[in-house]
Amino acid sequence: MVSRTASEAQDVRTALAQRILELGAVRFGSFTLTSGAHSDVYVDIKRAWTDPDCLSMIAQALAPRVADEPRLAGMELGAVPIVVALALTTRKPYVVLRKAAKEHGTKQPFEGEVPAGSRFVLIEDVTSTGGSAVRSVEILRAAGAVVDRTLSVVDREMGAREALAHVGVRLDSLLALSELRGARA
């Protein structure tokens, strides 16, 4: 995997921000978020990852950031295409986490292998308050995994960084909501 200079990384971020905006994945108005909070902006990365070129851009932008991580994980639904695209780009194994364990079969809260003591980086589409990211970390840790990093496509800057830090996990995001607001102008 090729590493990028700071300038090249910024160019990738700028291009990604523009593409996300072009696709209408950032909408302005009045919205209620999953957390129940109200916002004047909605970030719908699902709208971005349904575009193959944008999904590829996301995977390419995340790939250098997972170079040292042996395994990937992502929560259904929003992170799944991203974690799959990233796994195909980096050739790293991944796990898909369930919001709720299956009520039948193995009743596992995830699909894939979580060897005891294995290291994972958690992939998120959008982080807000960090509630679902913390839940994902808990699922992985309960299965015996080591998780100390989360990568998010967009951080809404609503407390996810602090919530994850509280459980010993560092948040790294490709874009912040403030950057998307600025790129809109």
C-alpha positions in Angstrom: 0.0 0.0 0.0 1.3 3.4 -0.9 1.6 6.0 1.8 0.6 9.6 1.0 2.2 12.9 1.7 0.2 15.4 3.8 -0.6 17.4 0.7 -1.9 14.3 -1.2 -4.0 13.2 1.8 -5.6 16.7 2.0 -6.3 16.5 -1.8 -8.1 13.2 -1.3 -10.1 14.6 1.6 -11.1 17.7 -0.4 -12.1 15.6 -3.4 -14.1 13.2 -1.2 -15.9 16.1 0.6 -16.9 17.6 -2.8 -18.1 14.2 -4.1 -20.2 13.6 -0.9 -21.8 17.1 -1.3 -22.4 16.5 -5.1 -24.2 13.3 -4.3 -26.5 15.0 -1.9 -25.2 13.0 1.0 -25.2 16.1 3.2 -28.6 17.8 3.5 -29.5 21.0 5.2 -32.8 21.6 6.9 -34.3 20.3 10.2 -33.6 16.7 11.2 -33.9 14.4 14.2 -30.9 12.2 14.5 -30.7 8.6 15.8 -29.6 9.9 19.2 -32.8 12.0 19.3 -30.9 15.3 19.0 -32.1 17.9 16.5 -29.8 19.2 13.8 -29.8 21.6 10.8 -27.7 19.1 8.8 -28.1 15.4 8.0 -25.2 13.3 6.8 -26.4 10.3 4.8 -23.3 8.4 3.8 -25.5 5.6 2.5 -26.3 8.0 -0.3 -22.6 8.3 -1.0 -21.7 4.6 -0.8 -24.4 3.6 -3.3 -22.2 5.4 -5.9 -19.4 3.0 -6.8 -16.9 5.8 -7.5 -17.6 7.4 -4.1 -17.4 4.1 -2.3 -14.1 3.5 -4.0 -12.9 7.0 -3.0 -13.8 6.2 0.6 -12.0 2.9 0.7 -8.9 4.4 -1.0 -8.9 7.3 1.6 -9.2 4.9 4.5 -6.8 2.3 3.3 -3.5 4.0 4.4 -5.1 4.5 7.8 -5.5 0.8 8.4 -2.1 -0.3 7.2 -1.0 -1.6 10.6 -4.4 -3.0 11.6 -4.8 -6.8 11.0 -8.7 -6.9 11.0 -11.7 -4.7 10.3 -15.2 -4.5 11.8 -18.3 -2.5 11.0 -21.8 -2.3 12.3 -24.8 -3.0 10.1 -26.1 -1.2 7.9 -24.2 2.0 7.4 -20.6 0.7 7.8 -21.0 -2.6 5.9 -20.4 -1.5 2.3 -17.5 0.6 3.6 -15.8 -2.2 5.5 -16.3 -4.6 2.6 -14.8 -2.1 0.1 -11.9 -1.5 2.5 -11.4 -5.2 3.0 -11.2 -5.7 -0.8 -8.8 -2.8 -1.1 -6.5 -3.9 1.8 -7.1 -7.7 1.7 -7.8 -7.6 5.4 -10.4 -9.9 7.0 -13.5 -8.3 8.5 -16.5 -8.8 10.8 -20.0 -7.4 10.4 -21.5 -6.5 13.7 -25.3 -6.9 14.3 -27.3 -4.2 16.1 -29.1 -7.1 17.8 -28.1 -10.7 18.1 -29.9 -13.2 15.9 -32.8 -15.0 17.7 -32.0 -18.2 15.8 -29.0 -20.3 14.7 -25.8 -19.4 16.6 -27.4 -16.2 18.0 -24.1 -14.4 17.4 -23.9 -10.6 17.6 -21.6 -10.7 14.5 -20.7 -12.5 11.3 -17.1 -13.5 10.7 -14.3 -14.7 12.9 -13.1 -13.0 16.0 -10.1 -15.0 17.3 -9.4 -14.3 21.0 -6.8 -11.5 21.4 -7.1 -10.4 17.8 -6.8 -6.7 17.0 -9.6 -4.9 15.1 -10.1 -1.3 13.9 -13.8 -0.3 13.9 -15.1 1.3 10.8 -18.0 3.8 11.0 -19.9 5.7 8.4 -20.9 8.7 10.5 -20.2 9.3 14.2 -22.3 11.6 16.3 -22.6 11.0 20.0 -20.6 7.7 19.7 -23.3 5.5 21.1 -23.3 2.9 18.3 -19.5 3.0 18.1 -19.2 2.3 21.8 -21.7 -0.6 21.4 -19.7 -2.0 18.6 -16.5 -1.9 20.7 -18.4 -3.7 23.5 -19.5 -6.5 21.1 -15.9 -7.0 19.8 -14.4 -6.9 23.3 -17.0 -9.3 24.7 -15.9 -11.7 21.9 -12.2 -11.4 23.1 -11.0 -8.8 20.5 -8.7 -5.9 21.2 -10.1 -2.5 19.9 -8.4 0.8 20.5 -9.2 2.7 17.2 -12.3 3.7 15.3 -12.2 5.2 11.8 -15.1 7.3 10.7 -15.9 8.7 7.3 -17.6 11.8 8.9 -17.5 12.9 12.5 -20.4 15.1 13.3 -18.4 16.6 16.2 -21.2 15.8 18.8 -19.2 13.9 21.4 -18.2 10.6 19.7 -14.5 11.4 20.2 -15.1 11.8 24.0 -17.4 8.9 24.3 -14.9 6.6 22.6 -12.0 8.0 24.6 -13.9 7.1 27.8 -13.7 3.4 26.7 -10.1 3.7 25.6 -10.7 4.1 21.9 -9.2 6.8 19.7 -11.5 8.3 16.9 -9.9 9.2 13.6 -12.2 10.6 10.9 -11.7 11.4 7.2 -13.9 14.4 7.4 -15.5 16.5 10.1 -18.9 18.1 9.7 -17.3 21.5 10.0 -15.2 20.7 6.9 -18.3 19.7 5.0 -20.1 22.9 6.0 -17.0 24.9 4.8 -16.7 22.9 1.5 -20.4 23.7 0.8 -19.6 27.4 0.3 
